[in-house]
Amino acid sequence: MTETLPIGSIRLYDSVVPDITAGVYRVRSSLAVASADDTLAAPPVHDAFIEVAGPRFALSPSDLAAVHPAPGSIGAYGQRLPHIALTRRTLPWERRFSDGTPWLVLLVVRPDEATVLAPRPLREAVGEQHFATLAAAGDIDGDGPDVAVLLATDPITQAGLLPVKADVGLLSHVRQVNVADTELAMGDDDGWFAVVVANRLPTEPGPYTACLISMEGREALLSASAATPTPFVVLHSWEFEVGAGGLFEVIARGLDVDALALPGGADPPVPIRRVDHDGHSHAATYRGPLRAGPVDPARPPRTDDVGRAAAAELGRLLGGADGRFLQEVVGWHRDIDRAEIAAVNRGGVDAQPPTGPARVHELLRPHRADPARIPDAVREPR
């Protein structure tokens, strides 16, 4: 379970189930005392209550790692199921049904199918009967916290949106990645994520809402339809839109490049002020990477144009933020250093044995950096 994975690899687990679920537990301790004449009485039984805490009616920002599709995005998402990645690997199983079915379900709905109602006290949002069921499963202060609920338009639509109980366990899993993998680890501290996947591909164009809902106390609805629409507590939700076009590559290939050209074919650079490392400011020009016209590679760039320098710096920063790329660069430098050291060692073996420091410096001189090219700021003091 603690094995470090290679960067770029993902290990999948069906589940990570904690030994006990979230809730309040009573710990009872007693002491049996025995003596030869039975004159010692046992001390009274001691009861203590402990609570195994866990999210119940909402998620904190620290519980969320990522969602797909991105909130507020527009695209073609009909080939990849929406999902949410959680930083707590055990979260879907911290509350579960008697058969181990997790308590979290991700639903994707259209505006004509269901609505997310504004937050209000739990008792009012879910009704007295369900509030009593939740209160019996765990203490709730007063009328409970303010929660948002998802309410379907009718019972038939609700039954169509919910997965069957046998599928709920298949829609949650755990992923393990290397924490050094910038893209996959997403800044997480241990590289473990619980992932809840929706049971529906959003294929029809239009707006959608993805809702991570709690099925606590609603287990029966996974096997039978309700007579009326049932409010489900929403722990997290986000909106996205399915566009009529395709993915980014399809859209980019369909761009009308000629429409981006400026009138008359002119493509003037943008004048800016450039501040050098020494603090001096002077005039310069900048051209962005999306130029509305062909570039002549034979024409040397203007000396006052910082567009290429900005692109190079952006590439360097993107490379520095990629753990896999950095690892490959470090490995490349290490191989070069080893090759140079091996060349020096071979030269020392093939030639006459060194007779002193002068001979060592003579062997190393071809492999040392040119002192004239080393900036004064980084030279070692004599």
C-alpha positions as CSV (number, residue, x, y, z in Angstrom):
1,M,0.0,0.0,0.0
2,T,2.9,2.4,0.6
3,E,5.0,1.4,-2.5
4,T,6.2,4.4,-4.5
5,L,4.9,4.3,-8.1
6,P,6.9,5.5,-11.1
7,I,6.0,9.0,-12.3
8,G,3.2,8.7,-14.8
9,S,1.7,5.5,-13.4
10,I,-1.7,5.1,-11.7
11,R,-2.6,2.2,-9.4
12,L,-6.4,1.5,-9.0
13,Y,-8.1,0.0,-6.0
14,D,-11.8,-1.0,-5.8
15,S,-12.1,0.6,-2.4
16,V,-10.3,1.6,0.8
17,V,-12.7,0.7,3.6
18,P,-12.0,2.0,7.1
19,D,-12.4,-0.4,10.1
20,I,-15.2,1.7,11.5
21,T,-17.6,4.2,10.0
22,A,-18.2,7.8,11.0
23,G,-20.5,8.2,14.0
24,V,-20.7,8.2,17.8
25,Y,-19.5,5.2,19.7
26,R,-19.7,4.2,23.3
27,V,-16.6,2.6,24.9
28,R,-17.4,0.6,28.1
29,S,-14.7,-0.4,30.5
30,S,-15.0,-2.7,33.6
31,L,-12.7,-4.4,36.0
32,A,-13.2,-7.9,37.5
33,V,-11.6,-8.2,40.9
34,A,-11.0,-11.6,42.6
35,S,-9.7,-12.3,46.1
36,A,-9.5,-15.3,48.4
37,D,-12.3,-14.2,50.6
38,D,-14.3,-12.2,48.0
39,T,-14.2,-9.1,50.1
40,L,-13.2,-6.7,47.3
41,A,-15.9,-5.2,45.2
42,A,-15.4,-4.4,41.6
43,P,-15.3,-0.7,40.6
44,P,-18.3,0.7,38.7
45,V,-18.5,0.3,35.0
46,H,-17.2,3.3,33.1
47,D,-18.8,4.5,29.9
48,A,-17.1,7.0,27.5
49,F,-18.4,8.3,24.2
50,I,-16.2,9.1,21.2
51,E,-17.0,10.4,17.8
52,V,-15.4,9.3,14.6
53,A,-15.8,12.5,12.6
54,G,-16.2,12.8,8.9
55,P,-18.0,15.0,6.3
56,R,-21.8,14.5,6.4
57,F,-23.7,17.4,4.9
58,A,-21.0,19.4,3.1
59,L,-17.4,19.1,1.9
60,S,-14.7,21.5,2.8
61,P,-12.4,22.9,0.0
62,S,-9.6,20.7,1.4
63,D,-11.7,17.6,0.7
64,L,-11.8,18.4,-3.1
65,A,-8.9,17.6,-5.4
66,A,-10.5,18.0,-8.9
67,V,-13.7,17.6,-10.9
68,H,-14.4,16.8,-14.5
69,P,-15.7,18.6,-16.5
70,A,-14.2,21.8,-15.3
71,P,-16.7,24.2,-13.6
72,G,-18.1,26.7,-16.1
73,S,-16.5,25.0,-19.1
74,I,-18.1,24.4,-22.5
75,G,-17.1,21.4,-24.6
76,A,-17.9,18.0,-25.9
77,Y,-18.0,15.7,-22.9
78,G,-19.9,12.7,-24.3
79,Q,-16.9,10.4,-24.3
80,R,-15.7,10.7,-20.7
81,L,-17.9,10.2,-17.6
82,P,-18.0,13.2,-15.2
83,H,-16.3,12.5,-11.9
84,I,-15.0,14.1,-8.7
85,A,-11.7,13.3,-7.0
86,L,-11.6,13.5,-3.2
87,T,-8.4,13.9,-1.1
88,R,-9.8,11.5,1.6
89,R,-9.2,8.0,0.2
90,T,-11.8,6.5,2.6
91,L,-14.5,9.2,2.2
92,P,-17.0,7.2,0.1
93,W,-16.9,4.3,2.6
94,E,-16.8,6.3,5.9
95,R,-20.6,6.0,5.8
96,R,-22.0,3.0,4.1
97,F,-24.9,0.6,4.0
98,S,-25.0,-2.8,5.8
99,D,-23.7,-4.5,2.6
100,G,-20.8,-2.1,2.3
101,T,-22.3,0.1,-0.5
102,P,-20.8,3.6,-0.3
103,W,-23.0,6.5,0.6
104,L,-22.0,9.0,-2.1
105,V,-23.5,9.2,-5.6
106,L,-22.6,11.6,-8.4
107,L,-25.6,12.7,-10.5
108,V,-25.5,14.7,-13.7
109,V,-28.8,16.5,-14.5
110,R,-30.3,18.9,-17.0
111,P,-32.4,21.9,-15.9
112,D,-35.6,20.2,-17.0
113,E,-34.8,17.1,-14.9
114,A,-33.9,18.4,-11.5
115,T,-33.1,21.6,-9.6
116,V,-30.6,22.4,-6.9
117,L,-32.5,24.4,-4.3
118,A,-30.9,27.2,-2.3
119,P,-29.4,26.2,1.1
120,R,-31.8,26.2,4.1
121,P,-31.9,24.4,7.5
122,L,-31.6,20.6,7.2
123,R,-35.0,19.9,8.9
124,E,-36.8,22.2,6.4
125,A,-34.8,21.0,3.4
126,V,-35.3,17.2,3.8
127,G,-38.6,17.1,5.8
128,E,-39.4,15.9,9.3
129,Q,-39.4,12.2,8.5
130,H,-36.0,12.1,6.9
131,F,-34.6,14.5,9.5
132,A,-35.7,12.1,12.2
133,T,-33.9,9.2,10.4
134,L,-30.7,11.3,10.2
135,A,-30.9,12.4,13.8
136,A,-31.3,8.8,14.9
137,A,-28.1,7.9,13.1
138,G,-26.1,10.7,14.6
139,D,-26.6,13.8,16.7
140,I,-27.7,17.0,14.9
141,D,-27.7,20.4,16.6
142,G,-31.0,22.1,16.4
143,D,-32.6,22.1,13.0
144,G,-29.2,21.1,11.4
145,P,-26.9,23.1,9.2
146,D,-28.0,24.9,6.1
147,V,-27.8,22.5,3.1
148,A,-28.6,22.5,-0.6
149,V,-30.8,19.7,-1.9
150,L,-31.4,18.3,-5.3
151,L,-35.1,17.8,-6.2
152,A,-36.2,16.0,-9.4
153,T,-39.1,17.2,-11.4
154,D,-41.1,14.0,-11.0
155,P,-40.6,10.4,-9.5
156,I,-40.1,8.8,-12.9
157,T,-37.2,11.2,-13.7
158,Q,-35.7,10.6,-10.3
159,A,-35.8,6.9,-10.8
160,G,-34.0,7.3,-14.1
161,L,-31.3,9.5,-12.7
162,L,-30.4,7.3,-9.8
163,P,-28.1,4.3,-10.4
164,V,-29.2,0.8,-9.3
165,K,-27.8,-0.3,-6.0
166,A,-25.5,-2.9,-7.6
167,D,-23.8,-0.1,-9.6
168,V,-23.1,2.3,-6.7
169,G,-20.1,0.4,-5.5
170,L,-18.7,0.2,-9.0
171,L,-18.9,4.0,-9.4
172,S,-16.4,4.7,-6.7
173,H,-12.7,3.7,-6.6
174,V,-9.3,4.8,-5.3
175,R,-6.3,6.0,-7.2
176,Q,-2.7,6.1,-6.1
177,V,-0.1,8.2,-7.9
178,N,3.4,9.5,-7.3
179,V,3.4,12.8,-5.4
180,A,6.2,14.0,-7.6
181,D,3.9,13.8,-10.7
182,T,2.8,17.4,-11.0
183,E,-0.1,16.6,-13.4
184,L,-1.6,13.5,-11.7
185,A,-0.9,14.4,-8.0
186,M,-2.4,17.9,-8.3
187,G,-0.4,19.1,-5.3
188,D,-1.7,16.3,-2.9
189,D,0.5,15.4,0.0
190,D,0.2,11.6,-0.2
191,G,-0.9,10.8,-3.8
192,W,-4.1,9.0,-2.8
193,F,-7.6,10.0,-4.1
194,A,-11.1,8.6,-3.9
195,V,-13.0,9.1,-7.1
196,V,-16.8,9.0,-7.5
197,V,-17.9,8.7,-11.1
198,A,-21.3,9.6,-12.6
199,N,-23.5,7.0,-14.2
200,R,-24.3,9.1,-17.2
201,L,-22.6,10.6,-20.3
202,P,-23.8,14.1,-21.0
203,T,-24.2,13.9,-24.8
204,E,-27.1,16.3,-25.6
205,P,-26.0,20.0,-26.0
206,G,-27.0,22.3,-23.2
207,P,-26.3,23.2,-19.6
208,Y,-25.7,20.5,-16.9
209,T,-25.2,20.4,-13.2
210,A,-23.1,17.7,-11.5
211,C,-24.2,17.0,-7.9
212,L,-22.4,14.8,-5.3
213,I,-25.4,13.7,-3.2
214,S,-25.7,11.8,0.1
215,M,-27.6,8.6,0.1
216,E,-27.6,8.3,3.9
217,G,-31.1,7.1,4.9
218,R,-32.1,6.8,1.2
219,E,-30.9,3.3,0.5
220,A,-34.4,2.0,-0.4
221,L,-34.6,4.5,-3.3
222,L,-31.8,2.6,-5.1
223,S,-34.1,-0.4,-5.4
224,A,-37.6,1.0,-5.7
225,S,-39.2,4.2,-7.0
226,A,-40.7,6.8,-4.7
227,A,-44.2,8.1,-4.9
228,T,-43.0,11.8,-4.9
229,P,-39.7,13.5,-5.7
230,T,-37.2,13.1,-2.8
231,P,-34.8,15.9,-1.7
232,F,-31.2,14.7,-1.7
233,V,-28.6,16.5,0.4
234,V,-26.0,18.0,-2.0
235,L,-22.4,17.9,-0.6
236,H,-20.9,19.6,-3.7
237,S,-22.1,20.7,-7.1
238,W,-20.8,22.5,-10.2
239,E,-22.1,23.5,-13.6
240,F,-20.8,23.0,-17.1
241,E,-22.2,23.0,-20.6
242,V,-22.1,20.6,-23.5
243,G,-21.4,22.6,-26.7
244,A,-22.6,21.7,-30.2
245,G,-19.0,21.5,-31.5
246,G,-16.2,19.1,-30.7
247,L,-13.1,18.9,-28.5
248,F,-10.4,21.6,-28.5
249,E,-8.5,19.9,-31.4
250,V,-11.6,19.8,-33.6
251,I,-12.4,23.4,-32.8
252,A,-8.9,24.6,-33.4
253,R,-8.6,22.9,-36.7
254,G,-11.9,24.5,-37.8
255,L,-10.7,28.1,-37.0
256,D,-10.8,30.6,-39.8
257,V,-7.3,31.9,-39.6
258,D,-7.9,34.5,-42.3
259,A,-10.6,36.0,-40.1
260,L,-7.9,36.7,-37.4
261,A,-5.8,38.9,-39.8
262,L,-5.8,42.6,-39.3
263,P,-7.2,44.9,-42.1
264,G,-4.7,45.3,-44.9
265,G,-2.6,42.4,-43.8
266,A,-0.8,44.5,-41.2
267,D,0.5,42.8,-38.1
268,P,2.3,45.4,-36.1
269,P,4.0,44.6,-32.8
270,V,2.7,46.1,-29.5
271,P,5.0,48.7,-28.0
272,I,5.9,48.1,-24.4
273,R,8.4,49.3,-21.8
274,R,11.1,46.7,-20.9
275,V,13.0,46.8,-17.6
276,D,16.3,44.9,-17.7
277,H,17.9,43.1,-14.8
278,D,20.0,46.1,-14.0
279,G,16.9,48.2,-13.6
280,H,17.1,50.3,-16.8
281,S,13.9,50.8,-18.8
282,H,13.8,51.2,-22.5
283,A,11.3,50.8,-25.4
284,A,10.6,47.3,-26.8
285,T,7.9,45.5,-28.8
286,Y,6.0,42.3,-28.2
287,R,4.2,39.8,-30.4
288,G,2.0,37.1,-28.9
289,P,2.2,33.4,-29.9
290,L,-1.1,33.5,-31.9
291,R,0.1,35.6,-34.8
292,A,-2.5,36.2,-37.6
293,G,-0.1,35.5,-40.4
294,P,2.9,33.4,-41.6
295,V,6.3,33.9,-40.0
296,D,9.4,34.0,-42.2
297,P,12.0,31.8,-40.4
298,A,14.8,33.2,-42.5
299,R,14.2,36.7,-41.2
300,P,16.1,37.4,-38.0
301,P,14.0,38.6,-35.1
302,R,14.2,42.3,-34.2
303,T,16.6,43.0,-31.4
304,D,13.9,45.1,-29.5
305,D,11.2,42.3,-29.9
306,V,10.8,40.4,-26.6
307,G,8.1,38.1,-28.0
308,R,10.5,35.1,-28.5
309,A,12.2,35.7,-25.2
310,A,8.9,35.8,-23.4
311,A,7.9,32.5,-25.1
312,A,11.2,30.9,-24.1
313,E,10.8,32.0,-20.5
314,L,7.2,30.7,-20.4
315,G,8.5,27.3,-21.7
316,R,11.2,27.3,-19.1
317,L,8.7,27.9,-16.3
318,L,6.3,25.3,-17.6
319,G,9.1,22.8,-17.7
320,G,10.2,23.7,-14.2
321,A,6.7,23.0,-12.9
322,D,6.6,19.5,-14.5
323,G,8.1,17.0,-12.1
324,R,8.5,14.4,-14.8
325,F,10.4,16.8,-17.1
326,L,12.7,17.9,-14.2
327,Q,13.5,14.3,-13.4
328,E,14.5,13.6,-17.0
329,V,16.6,16.8,-17.2
330,V,18.4,15.9,-14.0
331,G,19.0,12.4,-15.3
332,W,20.4,13.8,-18.6
333,H,22.8,16.1,-16.7
334,R,23.9,13.1,-14.5
335,D,24.6,11.0,-17.6
336,I,26.7,13.8,-19.1
337,D,28.7,14.2,-15.9
338,R,29.3,10.5,-15.6
339,A,30.5,10.4,-19.2
340,E,32.9,13.3,-18.6
341,I,34.3,11.7,-15.4
342,A,34.8,8.4,-17.3
343,A,36.7,10.3,-20.0
344,V,39.0,11.9,-17.5
345,N,39.6,8.6,-15.8
346,R,40.4,6.9,-19.1
347,G,42.8,9.7,-19.9
348,G,44.5,9.4,-16.6
349,V,45.0,5.6,-17.0
350,D,46.2,5.8,-20.6
351,A,48.7,8.6,-20.0
352,Q,51.6,8.7,-17.6
353,P,50.7,8.6,-13.9
354,P,50.2,12.1,-12.4
355,T,53.2,13.4,-10.6
356,G,51.4,16.2,-8.8
357,P,48.7,18.8,-8.8
358,A,49.9,20.2,-12.0
359,R,49.3,16.9,-13.8
360,V,45.8,16.6,-12.4
361,H,44.9,20.1,-13.6
362,E,46.3,19.3,-17.0
363,L,44.0,16.3,-17.3
364,L,40.9,18.2,-16.1
365,R,41.5,21.4,-18.1
366,P,39.6,20.2,-21.3
367,H,36.6,19.3,-19.2
368,R,36.3,22.5,-17.2
369,A,34.1,25.4,-18.0
370,D,35.7,28.4,-19.7
371,P,36.4,30.9,-16.8
372,A,35.8,33.8,-19.2
373,R,32.2,32.7,-19.7
374,I,31.4,32.5,-16.0
375,P,29.6,35.6,-14.7
376,D,31.5,37.5,-12.0
377,A,28.6,37.1,-9.6
378,V,29.1,33.3,-9.5
379,R,32.9,33.0,-9.6
380,E,34.6,31.7,-6.6
381,P,36.8,34.3,-4.8
382,R,40.5,33.8,-5.2
